[in-house]
Amino acid sequence: MDHPLINFIKNIKPLADAEEKLLAETFELKKVKDGEYLFHAGKVCKELYFIADGVLRIFGLNEKGNEVTRSFLKENQFCSILHSFYNQDLAEDSIQAATYAEIYVASRQNLFKLYEQLPYVKDLIDEINQQSMMRKIKMRNAYQGEDSASRYQLFLKLQPEIATRVSMNNIASYLGITPQSLSRIRRNTK
């Protein structure tokens, strides 16, 4: 079976045919356009996404009402607003496709049913999400204390596969600088 999520999991743990079938039944393929929202802030997140192709961004609003990109997620990563998904509380952040994307979507209800049938899947997904969270924190910490130009150079070094795929506005939002400043920085680094 050529299924990106199943192939990803099989790289971590062998799967029986019946397990592959359950996973395939739980996660449905969805194709989303660049800019399309998968989840809006102010609601309870009820889906977990696995990115097969493309880039998603998680973002919220700062105290001035401006969008702030919190993270970018790319292929072979899970994405959700985890505290909302698990605790069923209102989320402050949104999820949007930063590029065209092909994702596999599991509803909370179907995922929890899968956890009952294959308990190790919960531990596996939780471990993957914890590692992803630690990488995001490490990445964000790397930018702390750097000026705008240094943050951009660091972004190009640490996340080159994102830098070439998402809009300059999203990059500026992620780095905490205005699009105009980013344009100026890019002109001066050529």
N, C-alpha and C positions, 0 to 999 in steps of 0.2 A: 504494500500500500504506500503510495507516494503522498504523504501528508506531512507538511513541515513540522507540526507540533509533535506528531508521533515520532518522526525521525529525530527531533531534538531530544525527546525523552529517551529514546532507544540509545542515544549516545551516552546517557547517564545510567540507564538500567534496562536490561533486556525485558521485552514484553511478549506475552503470549498473544496469539491471534484474538482471543476473546477480550483481552485487555485493550488491544488496539481498537477493536470494534466499539467498546464502551467509550473510549476517548473520542473517537470519531463521531459518535452519536451525541456526545456532550458538547463539543465545540463545533459551531457552525461557521462556515466561511462567509465573510462579509467584505466587500470591496468598497472603499471610501475614497472620495475625492479630496484633493488638497484643500484644506480649509474647513472640511466637514467636521461637525461636532459629533463625538461619540457620547459625550456626557456633559451636561450643563451643571454648573455650581448651583447650590440652593436646593438640590434634590438628594435623594438617597441613591447611592451607586449600587446597582443590582447586577452588574456584569463584570466579568474578568476577561481581558483580551490577551491574546497571544499574537505577537506581530510576526507574520510570515514574510512580509515585504513592506518596506516603507519606514517612515518615521512619524511617531506621535509625540505630541508635547502636552505636558501638564502645566497649566497656568492658573493664576488667580489675579486678584486686583490688589494693588497696594492702597495705602491710606488716602492717596490722591485720586484713586479710581483708575489708575493706569494699569494695563496688563503687565504682569511679571511672569515670564516663563520660568518655572521651577526646575523642569528637567525635560530632556529629550530622551525618547526610548526608541530603539531600532530593532531590527530583525533578531529573532530568538530571545525576546524579552517579554515578560508578562507586564500588563499595565492595568491599573485600576486606581481608584482612590481608596486605598486599603482600609483606612480607619472607618470610612463610611460603609464600605462593602462588608466588613466583618461586624461592625457595631450597629449598623443600620441607622446611623445618624446623618444629619444633613452635611453635605460636603461644601467646602469653601472654594474648591478648585474645579476646573473643567478639564476635559480631555478633548483634544482636537487633532486631526490629521495635519501634520506639518508638510507632508508630501502625499501623493497618491499612496494608498496603503491597502494591503490585503491582510486581514486579521481574522483570527478564529475567536469566536465569541461564545462564552459560556454564561448562562444566567446563574445567579446565585443558587436558585432552587435546583437546577440541574447539576451544578458543580457539587453541592452538598450531597445530592443523591449519589454522585460518582464517588465521593469520599466514603460513603457507607459501603459501597461495593468494592472499592479499591482504597483502603485506608492509607496505604503508603503514598498515594498521590497527594494527599494534603500535606504530609511532611515534605515531600519533594518540592511542591510549589511554594510552601512556606520558606524552605531553605533557599530556593532560587530567588524569591522576593527579598529575603534578608540580605543575601549577597549583593543584589542589585541596589538595595537601599544603602548598604555600606559603600558601594562604588560611587553612588550619587553624592553621599556626604563627603567622601574623600575628594571628589571632583570639585564640589562647591567650596570646600576648604582651601583647595589649591588657589582659588581666585581671590581669597581674602587678603586684603592689604595691598593688592596690586592696583596700579593706575589703569585707566581705560585701555591704553595702547598695549600694556603688558597683559591685561586680561584677554584681549583679542588674540595676541600672539600665542598665549597659553592655550586658548580655545582651539586654535588652528593645530597646535601640536598634540593636544590631548584628545580632541574629537574631530579629526580631519574628515571622517566619513559623514559626520553631521554637517560640518561647515560647508561642504560642497552641495548639500541637498536641500537645505531649508532656506527660507527667505531671510534677507538681511534684517528685516524688522523683528523677526523671531530671535535672531542671534543677538541683536541689540537689547531686546527685552530680557534675554537670558543673562547677558553680561551686565545689565544694570546701567546701560548708557543709551543716549538718544540715537535714533537712526542717523541723524545729521552728524553726530560725533563719530559714529562708526564709519560713515562715508568718508569723513576727513581722515580718520586713522588709516583706512584702506588706501586712500590716495597717497598718503605720506609713506606707506610701507612698500610701495611698488618701486 
